[in-house]
């Protein structure tokens, strides 16, 4: 069956229909990952978007349910050059076509995804429609595309109830995964001494309680903490700060999530209350942006965002460059940072945008990228060790 991708600038791509049989309007974005399409599809941060995969063949290893980053797929649409219908993988549970149908995700294949990506890079992210209607009328569709926005997507993706994930007791097998990164403990812990990788390996989270504020969290954030021995309690996004504080966590994790951070007004107010405590805090992606907004900073929408598993970020203190997994369309405005509140810790090597902050006089650090990977590299996985060291006041 023919399908069409119509962009709000009037560009039309013709291809073939894949996935669910429905028409959708969504924000069209691109992801540069070569693998990890299932993790992309099940990342709640893609809610309200149609994802174009730049790698030309998608689905060749099928769908392995245990690799899902949440219980379902979240994008409205999926855009590929070629969709593999005969996967080869001993772990495969189903084809990606079957997965798209099961999760009610509409899609289009056999289009020039390279041309689409160039348009989005040159003109910026824009809205689009995926339809199988060959009698579409541009003059009726384009006004609808221009009106679309993702809205308050966090409400849509957060968990409904609080739940717990117990920490691993077999740390020899499931414990801390560390790379070769080195960081300095002086800014966040007593002792004023350098933290070496060997020391990170020795620090476990057993006996520590972490509160994870779920703004659209990927499963591997909680799993990364539990694998290090931490007992993790996951809270819905709109939980009051008083409830989290009353549960006496040793540390607070604020997760990734979808949409414009400035839409999260009530959440920002609660995060400010958490900031005012002495509880160590580690925030990722949307959590990083909301912490900046909660403390007087600002954010802005990027031209086309960072989405993929190959983004280089530079740690300013050491000069070390990490390859990171990223998924965001908004960024913290470094020009409006008050150094008395926070200072830049990481920048993006490609465009110089902010990738992380250290909060002055606080046991708080935040990053824009994803140290838990999935999909992506594990260069920055030691940040979980840093967080545990903060909680232990090492």
N, C-alpha and C positions, 0 to 999 in steps of 0.2 A: 504494500500500500504506500502511495506517495505521502510524504509529509513535508511541511514547510516551517522554516524558522524565520520569523519576521522581526526585524529590529526596529526600534523606535525612530531611527534615522531613515527608514524606508528600505533598507537593504533586505533582500529576500534570498534565503538559501533553500534549494530544493534537495530533498533526500528521500529516505525511506523511513517508515514508522517503526519504532521499537518500543517496548515497554507497554504501559497501560494505555488503553484506547480512550484517551480524553484530550481535551484542549486546555492548555495552561498559559497563563501570563506570569512572568517571573523576572527577576533580575538576572541577567546573563553574566557569568564570570568564568574564568578559565583556571585550570589547575595543571601545573607542569610536571606532576609526578609520573614516573614511568610505570610504577607498580603501586599497589595500595588502593585500587579503585573501590574495594569494598569498605575500607576504613573511611574513605572520602564520602561514600554514599551514606554511611551510618554515623557521620559526625554531625551532631545537632547544630553546629555553627553554620551549616549550609541551608538551614530552614529558610524558605522564601526565595531560594535561588535556583537557577538552572545551570548546571556545571558542564562546561566544555572541557574534555580531557585532551590535552595537546598531543599526548603520545598516540600514534596512529592506530594501534591494535589494543583493544580493551576487552577483557573477559577470557583471555586465553588460559587462565588457570582456574576459572570458574568462581564459585562462591563457597567459602569455607565458613560456616556459621560461627565457629568459635573465635574467628578473627573480627567479628563485628564490634564496633565501638559503642553501640547502644542497641536497643531491642528492635530497631526498625530503621528504614531509610528515611532521610529528611528532605533532600532536595525536591523541588517541584518537577524538575526536568533533568535529563541526562543527554549530553550531546557528544557524539563520537564520530571518528572517521570510519572505523570498521569495528563491528561488534562480533566477537568470536561466538559461534554457536556450537562448537565442539571442543570444550575445554579438555585439557590434559593435566590431571593432578589427582594423585591418590587420595587427597583430602577433600576433594570436591563434593559438595552436597547437592548442587544444582547449577544450571547455567545462569549467567547474568540476566538473560532475557526472562527466565522464569522468576528471578529475584525481583526484577523491575515490575513485572506483572503482579506478583504477590504483594508488593509494597505500594502499588498504585502510583508508580512514577512514570510519567510520559517521557518519550525520548525520540531522538532523530539520529539516524546514521547515514553514512555515505555522503556527507557534506565535507567541504574543504575547511577543516578545523584550523589549519594554519592561516587561511585568509580571515576567518572569523576572529582568531586571536589578534592578528595584526590590526583589524578594525578596532577591537576593544582597547588595544594599547595606544592607538593613535587618537581615538575619539573619547576614550574612557568607558568605564562600565556603563551599560545601558540596559533598559528593559527589553524583553522580547516575548514573542508568542510562538509556541509549538502547536501546529494545527494540521489536520488531515483534510481540511476543507479546501478543495481546489478552486472554489468560487469566492475566496476571501476578497474583501474590499479594503484596500489600504486606508482610504479616507475615513473608514469607520474604526479600523483597528488601531491606528497610530495614536489618536487621542486617548484611548484606553491604556495604551502602553505608557504614555507620558504621565498618567494619573497614578499608576501603580507604585506602591511602596511596601516594604516588608513589614512595617508596623512594629508593634511590641512583641517581637518574636520570642523573647525569653519566656513569656507567659505560656507559650505553646510547647516549649521543649523541656522545661524543668520537670523534675520528679514531683509526684503528687504528695508523697509522704516521706517522712524521715526514715532512713534505714541504716543498718550497720554492716561493715565489712571487717571481719576480724583479721588481725595481722598474722603472717606466716610464723610458724614456730620452727620451721626447718630452714634457717638462714643459710646453712651451708649449701643448700640446693637452690633456694628461691630468694636468697638475700640480696643485698645491695649489688647492683651492677655499676661498675665504675669505669671511667675512661682514664685519661692521663691529665685531665684538667687540674689546675692548681688554683686555689683562691685564698684570699687573706681573711682570717677570722676577726681581725681587729675591729672591723666596722660593725659587727653584729654579735660578738660574744666576748665574754670576759676572758682574760688571759693574754690578750694582745700578742698573739703568736700566729705564725703561718700555719695554715692547714694543708698538709700534704695528702696526696691520693691514698697512701697507705693508712693514714689516720681516718680518712673517710670510710675505708673498708671496715675499720674496726668499730665504727659508730653504727649501732643499730637502733631501730625505733621501737624495740620491744618495751612495753610498759607505757608507751606514749599514746595519748589520745589526740587525734586530729579531727577537727570539724571541717568538712568540705562543703562549701556553699555552691550548690549546683545551679549554674546559670545556663546549662546546656553541656554539661561535662561529658567528656569522652571517658569510657570505662577505664582506660589505662592510667588515668591520673590516680584514681583510688587504688587500682591494682599496684601501681608503682610504690605507693606508700605502704600498702599491706605487705608487699613482698619484702619490705625492709623491717617488718615487724610491727608497724603502727596499727592500732585499732582505729578505723575510720568510720565516722558517723557522717552520713550524707544528708544535707538539709535542702529543702526546696528553696528556690531563689528568693521568695518573699518572706522567709523566716525573719522574725524580729531579732535584732542584735542581742537583746536582753535574754532571749531563750538560749542562744548559742553561748553567751558568756556564763549563764547560770549552769550550763553543763560542764563548765570548768575544763575546756580543752587545753592541751599543752601547746597547740598551734592551730592556726586557721589557714586553710587553703581556699582560694577563690578561683573558680574555674573559668574556662573558656565559655563562649556562647555566641549566639547570632545577633545581627541587627546593629542599629545605631546606638552607641553607648549612652547618648544623651536622652534616649527614650526611657532609660531605666531610672527615673527620678526617685522613686521610693526606695529602690535598692541602694542607690548612692547615699541616701541619708543613713541607712543602716550600716553601710560600710564605713562611714565617717565615725560612727559610734565604736565600731571594732578597731579602727585606727587609734582612737583615743585611749584604748586599753594598753597594757604592756604585753599582751599576748603576741608571740611571733606570728607573722603573716607572710605567706608566699602566694602570689597571684599570677595567673597565666592568662594571656590573650585579652578577652573581654574584661576579666578581673583586673588586669593591669591597667586598662583604660579607665575602669570605674574607680579604682583607687586614686588615680590622678585627678579625676573629676571631683571626687569626694574631698580632696585636699587643696582645692583651688586651682587646679590645672585645667587644661583644655584639650580637646581632640578635634580632628577634622577628617573628612572623607578623602581617601586617596583616589587618584585618577583611575587605577584599575586594581589596586591591592596587591597583596603577596599571598599566593596560594600554590603550594608545592612542597616537595621534600628536598630541595636543593638550594636553600637561601643562606648565603653567608652572613654571619653576624660577628662583629668585633667586640671583644671585651676590652673596655677602655683602660682598665687598671693594668692588665697584663699584655695587651696587644695581641692576644691569642684570637684566632678566627675559628668559629664553629660553623659547621654546616647544619642547618636547622630545618625542621618541618614547620610550615606556617600556613595560616588560613585567616586572613583578616582584610577588611576593606577600610578600616579606620585606624588612626594612629595618634599617639600623644604629641601635642605641639611643644617641641623643645624650647621654642622662643618664649613661651609663656610659663616656663617652669620657674618657681621660686627656689633658689638653691638652699634657702633656709628650711625648705620642706623636703625636697628631693633633688638628687643629682643623677645625670645620665650614667648608666652602667654599661649599656651595649648600644651599638648603632648598626644599621644595615650597611654592609659594605657596598652594595649596588647603588643605593640612592641616598644614604646618609640619614634616613629616618630613624626615630627612636625605637630601640628594641628592648629596653629594660631600664629600671630605676632602682636606686638605693635611697631609702628614706632617712633623712638626717635625724640622728638621735633616736632612731626607732629600730626595733628588730623586725624590719619589713623590707622585703625586696620583691620586685615584680619583673616579669619578662613578657615580651610580646609573642615570642616563638613558643614551640611546644617541646619541652624537654622529655616528655613521655613518648615522643615520636608517634608511631602508628598512624599513618605510614611515615617513614623518614629515618634519619640517622640517629645515633645515640651519643653524639658528641657532647651534648650538654646534660646528660643524665645525672651527673654528679651534683646538679642543683638540688636534687632530692636529699642528697647527703648533707649539703649545706643547710637545708631547712631543718633536718634532724639535729644537726650540730647547734643550730640556733635554739631549738626547743630544749636541748640538753645543757645549754649555756656553756658549751665546750670552748 
